[in-house]
Amino acid sequence: MPFPHWYFTVILIAAYIPLVACTVDFRACLSSLRNGTFGDIGLDSHGHNITYANATAISYKNCLAKCGGAGQEPFAWSIFSPQFSAWLLPWLALVSQLPYGAHDKITNLESMVLTVGSPTLAAYSLSLTVLNGRWIARRFAASSRRYSNVANIVRVLTALQQFPLKVANDPALLASLIVLPQNDQWWEEMTDPDWIESTHSWSISAATLIAWVVITYVFTLIDHASISFVMDLVGSTNTLGQCVSSLWLWLLPIVIGWRHLSKYDTKKLKRTIKSANEKVYVADEHGSDPIHAIRLGTSERAIELFSSVDDDVRNDEQCTSPVYNYARFLPWVQSVGLVYDAYRAAAKRAFDHETVDPSVEWKDHKGSIHDGSRLGSRSHIVEYCRLDANEKPSGVWNEEAVRRIFIASLLALLVQWGTTGSAVVISYFTPTRGLSCRSGSYILYAILSTVVWMLLLVSSLLSFAHIQATKHGRSNSFRATTMGTLSIILRRAGKVIASINAVWIVVSCLFHFTNFFNRCFCNSGVLGLGNDGFAVIQATVEDIGWMKSAWIGGTVLAAGSVFTFIGFIQILSNPSLPE
C-alpha cells in the first residue's frame, strides 16, 4: 500500500498553527535574571532560592510575568530539519513496511492507523500468532498416532490465522476431507507456495529500509554519547530527540516479526481455496466410491473462508490485515478444535488397524495407510471421525487458550511500556526533573494504546459469545443482541481512540522539534509540580549527571524490551511440523 503522505501533511499543518504566538526567549530571560533586572528572584535547579547572579532557573509565575507569557520559543528551521530527519522521519518511513494484507486502500489505511495508534494491539496480535503456530504444531505432534497429511494440515491451519476460517457444520464434509485418499490433493494444493509464501517475505527494499532505520538510530546514539551534554536546556533537542526515537522503537520488532511470519496473499488464497474446493471429494451414502462435492448441489465445503457483508459484529474478523488476528483468535481455535477432533479420532482408529468400511480388511502400503483402508460410505466415514464417548471434545476456553492470551498480553505490554518507559525516563530526568508536557505526552500515548487494546480484546470476546449464541439458534435473544451491540460499540470506540492516538503521537513528536514544548508551562514541569513549578534554563554539573544516567537507563530499557520481543519471535516461530 502506498504510504499516505497526506496523513502527515495534515499533522504538520496542525503542528505549525500555534507557531504564530512565538514570544518567549529563555536565554534573554536568563541573562536579564542574572543581571538583576527581575530583582532577587533567582532559583537553582532544585527550585531553591539563590542569589540572582548564580540563578539557573526561574519560577513558573515569574516566567509567565517576566519571560513573555504563555508563548513558546520561536520556531527554528535549523533545529527542526536535522532533528526531524534524524529522530522521527526514519520511523515514519518504516510504517510503510507494515504488512497491510488487504487489497482495499481504506482497510489498509485503517490497519496503519490502528497499528500506530495502538502498538499494544499490534504486538498482541503478533505474539498470539506465534504462540498459536507453536501450539497447533505441538498439539498435532503430541500423539504417537498419526494419520495422512498431518504436516499439511498444520501448515494450512497455521496460515489461515490471517483469514476468517470456517469449518462446515456437516460432519461428513470434514471427515471426507481428512480421510479420503482422493482429498490428499486438496491439502497439497492448499500448501502451494504460490499463495502461502508469496508476499511480505524479506525483500531487498524492506531489508534496506530496516537497516537504514537501525543504522540511523545507532549513529544518533553514538553521536549523542560522544558529545558533552549541553548546559543550555533550551537547545537540548538532542537529549529530547532520543525520547522521540525510543518512543517509536516498538515499530522495529513489529515490522521484523510480521516480515518473518506473514507470507500470505488474500487474493491468491481465495483463488487457491476456490480451485481446491471445486475438486474436493465427499463420501457417498450409497457406496464406497467418493463423489465430487460439486454434485451435492450445495456450495458448502469442509473448510472455506467466512464472508458476510451484513454481519457487522464480525467485521474485524473478516479484515485480512495481520493486526486483526486478535479478532480471529477464538473462532480460529474453535475451527482448529473441530479439525483436530476429527483427525485424532481417525488417527486412533488407524492406529488400531480399523478400516473406514468394517467389511474391508486392513492393509499397509510402504509404511503408510493403504488407500483401500480409507474408503467407505458417508455414514462409515462420519463414524470413523467421531470421538469415543469417553473422549472429551476440544474446547475453546481452556487452560492453553488462556495461557496464550496471558503470555501475548505480557509481551505486548512489554514492548509498549518498555519503549514508552524509556522515553519517559529520559524526559523525566531532564531538568526540570518531574512530569512535564513531554513525558506526559508519552504516558498518554501508552495509556491510550493500552486502552485501545483492552477495548478491542473485550470486543472480540463478546463477538465470539454472540457467534456461539447465533449457532445455537439464540441470535434474537436479549443476551445475544446485547453482546453483539456492545461488541460493535467497544470496537468502534477503540478505533476512534486509536485514530486520535495515532495523530496525537505524531503531533506531539513534532512539538519537540518546533519548540512548541519550549514554553513556561512545559519547561516548568507544571503537570507534576503544579503552580510551584520552575523552569531550569541552564543545567548544572549535577543535572548533567542525572541526564547521563537517565540516557543510559532509558537506552537499556528500550533495547532490552525490543530484543526480548524479537528473541521471542525468532525462537518460537516456525516450529517443527509433525511427520
N, C-alpha and C positions, 0 to 999 in steps of 0.2 A: 504493500500500500504506500502511495506517495506520502511523504511527510507533510502534515498540514501546516504550512508556513504561516497561513493567515491566522492560525490559532495564537501563535506567539506575537504576531504583529499587533493584534488587539491588546495583548497583555502589555507590550512595550508602550503602546499609546497610553494605556491606563496608568502605567508607571510614571510617565512623563507629565501627566496632568498637574500633580502638586508642585512641580518644579518652578512654577511661576512665583511662588512665595519664598524664594531663597533670600533670607535676610540675616542669617546667623554667620558670624566669623569668630570661631572659638579661639584661634590664635591671637587675633587682635584683642579679644576679650581677656585672655590670659595676660597679655602684655599690659593692658590697662589695669588689671587686677594687681600685678606686681609693681606697677608704678604708683600705686596708692590712689588711683583715680576713683576707685569704688569705695575707698575708706578701708578700715581694718576689718575686712570680711573674708579673709583667706581661709582655706581648708586644706588639709593634707589628704592623701589617698584613702584614709580611713574615715574621712568626714569629721576629723577633729579640728578645732580652731588652731590656727597657726599664724605666725607673722606674715603679713600680706606679701612681703618681698620673697618669701620661700614657698608661697602657695602653689599647689599643683592641681587644686580642684576648687569648684565654686558650687554653692548650694543651688538647689533647683529653683527656689524662689528668686534668688539673686540672678540666676542665669536668665530667667524669664524677664526680669526687670532691667538687667544691665547688658545682656548679650544679644538682644534683638528679638525677644518674644518667643512665640511658638514656631517660628520658621525653621528652616533647615539650612545646612551648608550649601553653597552654590554647586550646581552640577558641573563636573569637570570631565570632558571627554577624554583627556589624557589619563584619567584614573579609570573611567568606566571601560574604555575599549580593551586595554590589556587584561584587566581583571575579569571582565565578562568572557573574553576569549579563552583565558586560562582555566577559570574555575567553573564556568557554567555551560558554555557553548558545547564542549565535547559531550557532556551528558545529554543535552537536548538532541544532539545528533544521534546518540546511541539509542534513543527512544525509537528511532526508525527501524531498529533491528529486532524489535519485539515480534513474536510470531502472531500475527493478527488472525490468520486462519480462515476468515470468512471471505466471500467474494462480493461483498457489499460494502461500499465506502462508508456508509453511515454506521454500520455494525462495527467495522474496523476502527472508526473514529471513537465510537463508544468504548471499545475494548482498550484503546490507548488511554483515554481519559480515565477509565476505571482503574487501569494499572498505575498511572501516575498519581491518581487521587487516593489509591489505597494499595501501596506496596505490600501491606499485610495480607490482603486478599490474594494478590499475585503470588506471593511466596507460599501461602497456604495451599493454593491450587497446585502449584509445582510440587511441593512436598507431598501432598496427598497422592499425586500421580505417581511419584517414585515409590511411595510406600505400597500403593495398590499393585504396581507391577511386580514388586518383590513378593507381596502376599499371594497373588494368584499363582505365581510360579512355584512357590513353596507349597501351596495348597494342593496343586495337582501332582507335585513330586513327592508329597508326604507318604503316599501309599505305595506299597510294593506292587500293587495290582495296576496294570496298565491296559489301555485299550488303544485302538488305532487313532492316529492323528493327534496325539496328545500335545506334541510340541506346537503344531499349527493352531490348535485350539487356544493355547495360552497366548500365542503371538497375536491372533486375531482379537481376542477379548481384551488384551492389554492395549492394543492400538485403538480399539473402539471406546476407550475412555473419553476421547475428544469428541465423540458423536453421541447423539441420543439413541442409545441401543434399545431395541425392543425385541423381546422373545415371545413367540406365539403362544396363545392360550391353549391351542390344540396340542396335546402331548405327543400325538403321532408325528407331527411335523418335526419337532425337536429330536425325538427318538430316531426317526428316519435319517436325519442329518448326521447324527452321531454314529449310528450302527451300520447303515447300508454301505457296502463297498463302492457302489456307484457314486456316492457322495464324497469320496476321497478327493475327487477333482474340485469340489466346491471349496474345500479347505486349502487346497493348493492354489487355486485361483485367488482366494482371499488373502493369501500371503505373497502375492505378486509384488516384487519391489517397485513396480511401476507406480503404485499408489502409496505403499507403506513406507517407502523411503525416498519420496520424490521431492519433498520441499523442506525448508527450514534447516537442512543439514548445513554443515560448515562450508562456507564458500570463501574465496579469496577476499571478496569485498567485506564480508562480515568479520572475518579474522583480522583484516587490516584495520577496520574501524575500532574493534575492541582493543587491538594492540595500541592504536593511537590514543585511545582514552586512558589506558593503563600507563603508557609512557608519559603522557601529559601530566597525569596525576603524580607519578613518581618524580618527574622533573620539578614540578612545582613544590613538592615536599622537600626535595633536596635543596632547591633554591631558598625555600623558607627556612630550612635548618642551617644553611651556610651563612646567612646574613644575621647580624645582630637584631634583636627585637627593637622596634622603633620606640623612641621615647615619646614621640608625638602621637597620641592615640587618635587624634582626628584623622590622621592619614594612615592608620594601621589597617588598611584593607587587606594586606597580605595575610595577617592572622585571621581576620574575619572571613576572608575568601576561602580559607581552608574549611571553615564551618560549612560553607555552601557545598563544597566538593564532597565533604564527608556525608552531608545530608543526602546526596544523590548516589552515594556509593552502593546502595541497595540494588541499583539498576544492573550492576555488573553481574552478580550471581543469578539474577533473574534471566538476563539475556543468555548467559552461558548455559544455564540449566535448560532452558527451553530449546536452545540450539542443539543441545545434547540429546534431548528427548523427542521433541515434536517434529515428526517427519511425515506427516500425513496430510494429503491434499483432499479437500472436501469434494471437489468435482470429480476427481479420479476415483475416489471411494464410491461415490454414488453410481458411477458408470460400472465399476467393478462388481459391486454387490447386486446391481440390476442384472448384469450379464450372468453372474454366478447363479442367481435365483431363478433365472429363466431356464437353467439346465439342471436344477436340483431334482432329485427323485424322492418319492414318498412310497411307503409300503402300501400294497393293495389289500383290501379286506378279503378279496376272493382268490388270493393266490400268493405264492412266494415271490413272484416276479414283480419288482417295483415298477411304478409308472412315473412319467413326468408330472411334476406338481402342477404344471400348467393345465393338465387335463382335469384338475379338481374343480375348475370353474370358479376359483376364488383367488384373490391377489395376496392373501395372507401367506407368509413364509415363516420358517422357523426363526431366522434371525434377519432383521431388517432395521431400518432407521425410522424412528418415530418422527412424525411430522403432522402438525396441526396449526393452521393459522388462527383458529378460533380459541385455542387453549392458552389464554394469557397467563395462567398460573405456571405453565411450563415453558415460558418464553426463554428464560436464560438457559434452560436445559437444551434447547434446540439451537442455541448460538454455538458455533463450532470453534470459536476462539478459545485457546487453551486456558485463558484466565477464568472461563466459565466452568472449568472442570469441577469446581466446588459444587455446582448445582446438579451435576450428573452423578455425584458420588453414590448416594443411596439407591437411585434407580439402577445404576450400573452394578452395584453389589448384589441387588436382588436378581438381576438378569444372570449374573455370573453364578449365583447360587442355583438357579434353575438348571443351567447347563451342567454345572458340576454334579448335581444330584443325579441327573440322567447318566452322566459319564461314569460316576463311581458305581452306580447300580449295574451298568453294562460291564464295567471292568471286574466287578466282583463275580458276576456270573461267568465271564470268560475265564477268570482265574480258576473257577470250579469246573471248567470244561463243559459248561452248559451252552447249548446252541440256542439261537433265537427260536427256531422251529424244533420243538421237543422230539419230533419224529426223525430228525436228521442227526446222524452220528457226528460227534466232534472230530475235527481234523485240524492238524497243524500244517503250516506251509512255511518252511525255511525259518522257523523260529517265530513266525507271526501267525495271526489268526487267519484261517482259511476263509475265502470268500463265502463258501457254502455254509459256514457256521454263522454267518452274519445276515442271512436271508430269512424272511418269514413274512407272515401276513401282518396286517395292521394291528390286530389285537395282540399277536405274539410280540411284536416289536415294542408296543406300549408297555406290556407286562415286563419285558426284558429290561426296560429302563426305569422300572418303578422300584423305589426303595422298599426294603422289607419292613414289616410292621414294627420291628424293634429298632429301626434306624430313624434318627431324628433329621428332618429336612433342614437344609441350610437356612438360617435366619438372616435378617438384615441387621437388626440391633443385637449385637453380641459383643463379647469382650474384645475380639480382634478389631471390629469396626470402631469401637470407642477408643481403643488404644491408638489406632492410626489417626483419628481425629485429634486426639490429645497431642501426639508427637508432632503432627503437622502444625498444630496451633503454636506449640512452643517454638518450633523452628521459624515460623512466620514472625512471631513476636520478637525473636532474637534478631532477625535481620532488620526489622523496622526500628526497634528501640536501641539496637546496638549502633546503627549508623546515626540515628537521631540523637542518641545519648552522647555520641562523640561530638557532634556539633554543639550540643547544649553545654557540655563540659568546657570546651574551648571558649565559647562565648561567655559562659558564666564567670570564668576566672580572668577574663579580660576586663580590666578596670573600666568603669566602676563595677566591682565584683557584686554579683547578685542577678536576680531575674530582671531581664530587660526586654526591650522590643524584639531584639534579635533572638535571644534564647526562647522568649515566649512564643515567637512565631514558629520556631522549630517544634516546640512542645505541642502547640495547637495542631500542627500538621500531623504529628504522630498520633495524637488523640483522635482526630477526625478519621485518620486512616484506620485505626483500630475500631472505631465505632462503625464505619462502613463494613468492615469485615464481619463484625458481630451481627449487624442487621441482615446482611445477605446470607450469613450462615443460618440464622434463625429462619429466614425466609425459605431457604432450601429445605429445612426440616419440616416446616409447615406445608410446603408444596408437596413433599413426599407423603405426608399424612393425608393430604387431600387426594392424592393419586390412589392411595390404598382404600379410602372411603369410596371413591368412584368405582374401583374394581369390584367392590362388594355391593354395588347397587345402591349406595347411600349418597350419591352425588348431590341430591337436592335436600339432604338433611341440614338442619341448622348448624351442626358441628362442622360438616364438610364445607358448607358455604362460608362459615366464619373463618376457618383455617385458610381457605383459598383466597378470600378477600384480604385477610391480614397478611398473607404471604405477598400479595401484589403490593400492598401499601408499604411494607417494610422494604421490599426490593426497590421500589421507585424512590423511597426516601433515601435509601443507601446510595443510589446512583446520583441523586441530586447533590447529596453531601460530597460524594466523590468528585463530581464536576466542580463544585465550589472549591474543594481542597486542591484539585489539580491547578486551577487558576491561581489560587492563593499562594501555593508554594513557589510558582514561577515569579509571580509579582513580588513576593517577599524577598526572593533572591535578588531580583533586580533592584529592590530598595537598598540593598547593601552597596551596590556599585553606583547608584545615582545619588548617594548621600542623603536619601530620604530619612534614614535612621540616624543621621548626624544632626540631631536636634536636642534641645534641652530635655524634653520629656524622655527620650530614649537613652541618651548618654548619662542621665542622672539615675537610671535604674528605678524609676518611679513605680513600675509594676511590682517590684519586690520591696522597695523601701518606702513607698508612699511619698507624702509631702516632705519627708525627711531626707529624700534622695539628694545626691550631689553628683556633679559631673567631673570626672577626673580628666583633665585635659593633657597633662603630661605625666607619664609613668615614672615611678622611682625604680631603683635597683631591686627593691623587694617585690614590686609589682611585676617586673620582668621575670623574676624567679618563679612566681606563680604562673605566669603566662607560659613559660617554657615547660613547666611540669604538666600543665593542662594540655598543651600541644602534644606532648609525648603520650600522656594517658589517653587523650582522645584518639590519636592515631592508632594506638594499640587496640583500643576498644572497637573501633570501626573495622580495622583489618582482621581482628580476631573473629568478630561475628560473621564477616563476609567469608573468610577462609573456612570457618566451621561449616557454614551452609554449603559452600562449594564442595567441600570434602564429603559431606553427607550425600550430595547428589552423585558425585563420582563413585563413591563406594557402593551405594545401594541400587544404582540404576543398572539396567541391562543384566539382570540375574540370569543364572544358568537355567536353560529350559529343560524340562523333564524329557527323557528319551523313551 
